[in-house]
Amino acid sequence: MGYRLIIFDFDGTLADSAPWFITVLNSVAERFGFRQVDEAEIAELRGRPSREVMRRLGLPAWKLPFIAAHVRKLAAEAAPSIGLFPGVDDMLRRLAERGVKVAIVSSNAEVTVRTVLGPDLAGLVAHYGCGASVFGKAAKFREVIRKAGVTEADVLSVGDEVRDIEAARKVRLATGAVTWGYATAEILRAQRPSAVFETTDDVLREAGLCGI
């Protein structure tokens, strides 16, 4: 409680980008030679960790950097049509008003993140750690913490996937998991994060902001 810095994941945590991603997933699969999926399997895969999803799709790790670069390009083109989850704008404003620093660590490109946020909200973000590899967020966490001038004990990491929790634990951060993103609430709770958030107000309460 009373964190000085909250590091948010972007896609699936702040931005409601999963519907867009699903529309391009099979075209990306065709381009890079991994298995295509239907809506029913996509729903089932939400309850699986990222590495298992990769195995089931036949997606080798060496292709990830190329796929990530392609998806970042597609996301940049789609950015004007991607919205934020309800309550995210108010949450970011309240954190800023109470003096809690906000950072974003994402696999997405910073320009895309800023476009989706819009200039006002983007200006509330103290630090960006964008362009992270799929399993490389821990290094971005360390960089952001150093720039913010805080200790690991002052930081809460908030994401929507198992890999977000795993990365935060590598840096010894408190972990928060949102239930409105990509992964199911069940698989997130099974990881025993520090907190599970069902609403953006839950994030504010965990940050020690009373009277919200």
Long-range contacts (C-beta under 8 A, 24 or more apart in sequence): 1-206, 1-207, 1-208, 2-207, 2-208, 3-100, 3-154, 3-155, 3-156, 3-174, 3-206, 3-207, 3-208, 4-100, 4-101, 4-148, 4-150, 4-154, 4-155, 5-100, 5-101, 5-102, 5-103, 5-126, 5-144, 5-145, 5-148, 5-150, 5-154, 5-155, 5-156, 6-95, 6-100, 6-101, 6-102, 6-103, 6-155, 6-156, 6-157, 6-158, 6-203, 6-207, 7-103, 7-104, 7-105, 7-129, 7-141, 7-144, 7-155, 7-156, 7-157, 7-158, 7-168, 7-173, 8-102, 8-103, 8-104, 8-105, 8-158, 8-159, 9-104, 9-105, 9-106, 9-137, 9-157, 9-158, 9-159, 9-160, 9-161, 9-164, 9-181, 10-104, 10-106, 10-108, 10-113, 10-116, 11-75, 11-106, 11-107, 11-108, 11-182, 12-159, 12-160, 12-161, 12-178, 12-181, 12-182, 12-183, 13-85, 13-158, 13-159, 13-160, 13-164, 13-178, 13-181, 14-84, 14-85, 14-88, 14-92, 14-104, 14-117, 15-82, 15-83, 15-84, 15-85, 15-113, 15-116, 16-82, 16-83, 16-84, 16-85, 17-75, 17-82, 17-116, 18-181, 18-182, 20-75, 20-78, 20-81, 20-82, 21-71, 24-71, 24-74, 28-67, 28-70, 28-71, 28-74, 29-57, 31-70, 32-59, 32-63, 32-66, 32-67, 32-70, 33-63, 34-58, 34-59, 34-63, 35-59, 46-182, 46-183, 46-184, 46-187, 47-183, 47-184, 47-186, 47-187, 48-187, 49-162, 49-163, 49-187, 50-134, 50-135, 50-161, 50-162, 50-163, 64-133, 64-134, 65-133, 68-107, 68-133, 68-134, 72-107, 72-108, 72-109, 72-112, 72-131, 75-108, 75-109, 75-112, 76-109, 76-111, 76-112, 76-115, 79-112, 79-115, 79-116, 80-115, 82-116, 83-116, 84-116, 84-117, 84-121, 85-180, 85-200, 86-200, 87-199, 87-200, 87-201, 88-200, 89-121, 90-200, 91-200, 91-201, 91-203, 91-204, 92-121, 92-124, 92-125, 93-121, 93-124, 94-204, 94-209, 94-212, 95-124, 95-204, 95-207, 95-209, 96-124, 98-207, 98-209, 100-207, 100-209, 101-126, 101-127, 101-148, 101-150, 102-126, 103-127, 103-128, 103-129, 103-144, 103-148, 104-128, 104-129, 104-130, 105-129, 105-130, 105-132, 105-137, 105-140, 105-141, 105-144, 105-157, 106-130, 106-131, 106-132, 107-131, 107-132, 107-133, 107-134, 107-137, 134-163, 135-163, 135-167, 136-167, 137-163, 137-164, 137-167, 137-168, 138-167, 138-168, 138-170, 138-171, 141-167, 141-168, 141-170, 141-171, 141-173, 142-171, 145-171, 156-194, 156-195, 156-206, 156-207, 158-197, 158-203, 160-188, 162-187, 162-188, 162-191, 165-191, 165-193, 166-191, 176-203, 176-206, 178-203
